[in-house]
Amino acid sequence: MTEVRARSLTVALDGREVLSGVDLDAPAGGWLAVIGPNGAGKSTLLRALAGLLPVEGRVLIDGEDAGALPPRRRARLVAYAPQTPALPPDMSVFDYALLGRTPYISYFGRESRHDREVTAGVLDRLDLTPLAARPLARLSGGERQRVVLARALAQQAPVLLLDEPTTALDLGHQQQVLELVDRLRRADGLTVIATLHDLNLAAQYADAMMLLSGGRAAASGAPAEVLTEHLISGHFGAEVKVEPGPDGSPQVHLVRGAR
Ligand SMILES: Nc1ncnc2c1ncn2[C@@H]1O[C@H](COP(=O)(O)OP(=O)(O)OP(=O)(O)O)[C@@H](O)[C@H]1O
């Protein structure tokens, strides 16, 4: 199992500081939800953890400085499913998911039977087998989102970074994707870090939460410590009621007529 930490993470995009001195602790085998209002820096934080942006400060993967890891080794440790990646329109679903195996294929080599089996297995678990030969341009938004997740899962890395993995999905597929990720977390000890706009889903699946606001970590802790009416109104500008749901996790309800 693999632990992820960030210390004093600062990121500037086009000369503007978007993340400022963020500390993050994702325990090995845990699920950390990153929440926060639009523009808070959630996607930037995930891209920084994935090694896709120049950063100040440090990202530590099992105590090792991630910035010093060779890219292939880092890709075997950390898989990232972006929110809206540019997809090659003519590539098939299978070939795109197979790209997740790239860190295991030698530079001039071809994928092995094992690589194809892993990819087929992931497609199957996400109901994508009937679409395996379909070009990416001819998928619905929710199908595309599951294909992006399939590529990340085919990578079989111990750390999984998910940027809004459920936004385009219907209720059944939201549950399927979150349950699949949770099962892999429990069975294989994956460490999951996910941004989620749906605070109630975040509270149900995550065991730790971080509220990002204006590029800074405004609160961290168990879901019940972060999802308070006070913090939500202060950082989201929303009037809400927070009550325990059927499974005991805090559930957030908008107050109608409040604004
Ligand atoms: N390439 C860029 N250059 C300059 N600013 C950028 C760039 N990309 C993003 N930003 C800004 O950085 C800030 C954080 O963006 P980010 O996408 O990380 O936010 P977010 O919390 O994921 O937002 P959302 O909930 O809307 O997806 C925003 O103010 C955004 O406008």
The ligand as a MOL file (V3000), in Angstrom:
LIG
                    3D

  0  0  0     0  0            999 V3000
M  V30 BEGIN CTAB
M  V30 COUNTS 31 33 0 0 0
M  V30 BEGIN ATOM
M  V30 1 N -3.7560 27.3440 -17.7290 0
M  V30 2 C -4.2070 28.1730 -16.7870 0
M  V30 3 N -3.7270 29.4310 -16.6840 0
M  V30 4 C -4.1560 30.2690 -15.7380 0
M  V30 5 N -5.0820 29.9650 -14.8180 0
M  V30 6 C -5.5930 28.7430 -14.8760 0
M  V30 7 C -5.2050 27.7820 -15.8500 0
M  V30 8 N -5.9000 26.6420 -15.6400 0
M  V30 9 C -6.7050 26.8850 -14.5730 0
M  V30 10 N -6.5280 28.1570 -14.1240 0
M  V30 11 C -7.1880 28.7730 -12.9710 0
M  V30 12 O -6.7570 28.0950 -11.8250 0
M  V30 13 C -7.8030 28.0770 -10.8630 0
M  V30 14 C -8.0020 26.6530 -10.3780 0
M  V30 15 O -8.4710 25.8630 -11.4370 0
M  V30 16 P -8.8760 24.3280 -11.2170 0
M  V30 17 O -9.3270 23.8170 -12.5510 0
M  V30 18 O -7.7730 23.6500 -10.5230 0
M  V30 19 O -10.1020 24.5030 -10.2310 0
M  V30 20 P -11.1840 23.4340 -9.7230 0
M  V30 21 O -11.2590 23.5650 -8.2600 0
M  V30 22 O -10.8600 22.1000 -10.2810 0
M  V30 23 O -12.4870 24.0220 -10.3840 0
M  V30 24 P -13.8830 23.3420 -10.9040 0
M  V30 25 O -14.6410 22.9510 -9.6870 0
M  V30 26 O -14.5440 24.4960 -11.5830 0
M  V30 27 O -13.5390 22.2050 -11.8210 0
M  V30 28 C -9.0320 28.6720 -11.5380 0
M  V30 29 O -9.1730 29.9990 -11.0840 0
M  V30 30 C -8.6750 28.6300 -13.0050 0
M  V30 31 O -9.2770 29.7090 -13.6770 0
M  V30 END ATOM
M  V30 BEGIN BOND
M  V30 1 1 1 2
M  V30 2 1 2 3
M  V30 3 2 2 7
M  V30 4 2 3 4
M  V30 5 1 4 5
M  V30 6 2 5 6
M  V30 7 1 6 7
M  V30 8 1 6 10
M  V30 9 1 7 8
M  V30 10 2 8 9
M  V30 11 1 9 10
M  V30 12 1 10 11
M  V30 13 1 11 12
M  V30 14 1 11 30
M  V30 15 1 12 13
M  V30 16 1 13 14
M  V30 17 1 13 28
M  V30 18 1 14 15
M  V30 19 1 15 16
M  V30 20 2 16 17
M  V30 21 1 16 18
M  V30 22 1 16 19
M  V30 23 1 19 20
M  V30 24 2 20 21
M  V30 25 1 20 22
M  V30 26 1 20 23
M  V30 27 1 23 24
M  V30 28 2 24 25
M  V30 29 1 24 26
M  V30 30 1 24 27
M  V30 31 1 28 29
M  V30 32 1 28 30
M  V30 33 1 30 31
M  V30 END BOND
M  V30 END CTAB
M  END
